[in-house]
Amino acid sequence: MINQERMDIIGMIDDRFGELVELLKKERGDTLQELSDKTNLSPSYIYRLIKGYRGCELTTKLNILLNGFGKQKEAELYLRTVIENKETLRKILD
């Protein structure tokens, strides 16, 4: 059974990913540079993502979740959700 907190995170990955990154970054006490070092993304890219100035692809989201924050279960659940949702998968593949 998937708990409500995990489903809330999945919703944020879809709709408010920058907000989720900021929340997890603050929770862990990471700086932009530390997150950059973990994900091989530039600090300016991460900043723009957090501020909502840009979106990102599925692979980048997974990179941030897995390498930046160690959120393996959430990344797996999100990937499973994307694969099971044909509409979302179609958007990614187009």
C-alpha positions as CSV (number, residue, x, y, z in Angstrom):
1,M,0.0,0.0,0.0
2,I,1.3,3.4,-1.0
3,N,1.1,5.9,1.8
4,Q,-0.2,9.5,1.4
5,E,3.2,11.1,1.9
6,R,4.6,9.1,-1.0
7,M,1.7,10.0,-3.3
8,D,2.1,13.7,-2.4
9,I,5.8,13.4,-3.4
10,I,4.8,11.8,-6.7
11,G,2.4,14.6,-7.4
12,M,5.1,17.2,-6.7
13,I,7.5,15.3,-9.1
14,D,4.9,15.7,-11.8
15,D,3.6,19.2,-11.2
16,R,6.0,21.1,-8.8
17,F,9.4,19.5,-9.2
18,G,11.3,22.7,-8.5
19,E,9.4,23.1,-5.2
20,L,10.2,19.5,-4.2
21,V,13.9,20.0,-5.0
22,E,13.9,23.1,-2.8
23,L,12.1,21.3,0.0
24,L,14.5,18.3,0.0
25,K,17.5,20.6,-0.3
26,K,16.5,22.6,2.7
27,E,15.6,19.4,4.6
28,R,19.1,18.0,4.0
29,G,20.8,21.3,4.5
30,D,22.5,21.1,1.1
31,T,23.8,24.1,-0.8
32,L,23.3,24.5,-4.6
33,Q,26.9,23.6,-5.1
34,E,26.6,20.4,-3.0
35,L,23.6,19.3,-5.0
36,S,25.4,20.2,-8.2
37,D,28.4,18.0,-7.2
38,K,26.1,15.1,-6.5
39,T,24.1,15.4,-9.8
40,N,26.6,16.9,-12.2
41,L,24.2,19.6,-13.0
42,S,25.2,23.3,-12.8
43,P,24.2,25.3,-9.8
44,S,22.5,27.8,-12.1
45,Y,20.5,25.0,-13.7
46,I,19.3,23.8,-10.3
47,Y,18.5,27.4,-9.2
48,R,16.4,28.0,-12.4
49,L,14.6,24.7,-11.8
50,I,13.8,25.5,-8.2
51,K,12.6,29.0,-9.2
52,G,10.3,27.5,-11.9
53,Y,12.2,29.2,-14.8
54,R,12.7,25.9,-16.5
55,G,11.4,22.3,-16.4
56,C,13.4,19.1,-16.8
57,E,13.2,15.7,-18.4
58,L,12.4,12.4,-16.8
59,T,16.1,11.4,-16.7
60,T,17.1,14.6,-15.0
61,K,14.3,14.2,-12.4
62,L,15.5,10.7,-11.7
63,N,19.1,11.9,-11.5
64,I,18.2,14.5,-8.9
65,L,16.0,12.1,-6.9
66,L,18.5,9.3,-6.9
67,N,21.9,11.0,-6.8
68,G,21.0,14.2,-5.2
69,F,18.8,13.0,-2.4
70,G,19.0,9.2,-2.3
71,K,15.2,8.9,-2.9
72,Q,15.3,5.5,-4.5
73,K,11.8,4.3,-3.5
74,E,10.2,7.6,-4.6
75,A,12.1,7.5,-8.0
76,E,11.0,3.9,-8.6
77,L,7.4,4.6,-7.7
78,Y,7.4,7.7,-10.0
79,L,9.0,5.8,-12.9
80,R,6.4,3.0,-12.4
81,T,3.6,5.6,-12.4
82,V,4.9,7.2,-15.6
83,I,5.2,3.9,-17.4
84,E,1.7,2.8,-16.3
85,N,0.2,6.1,-17.4
86,K,0.0,6.0,-21.2
87,E,-0.9,9.7,-21.4
88,T,2.2,10.8,-19.5
89,L,4.4,8.3,-21.3
90,R,3.2,9.6,-24.7
91,K,4.2,13.2,-23.6
92,I,7.7,12.0,-22.8
93,L,8.2,10.1,-26.0
94,D,6.8,12.8,-28.3
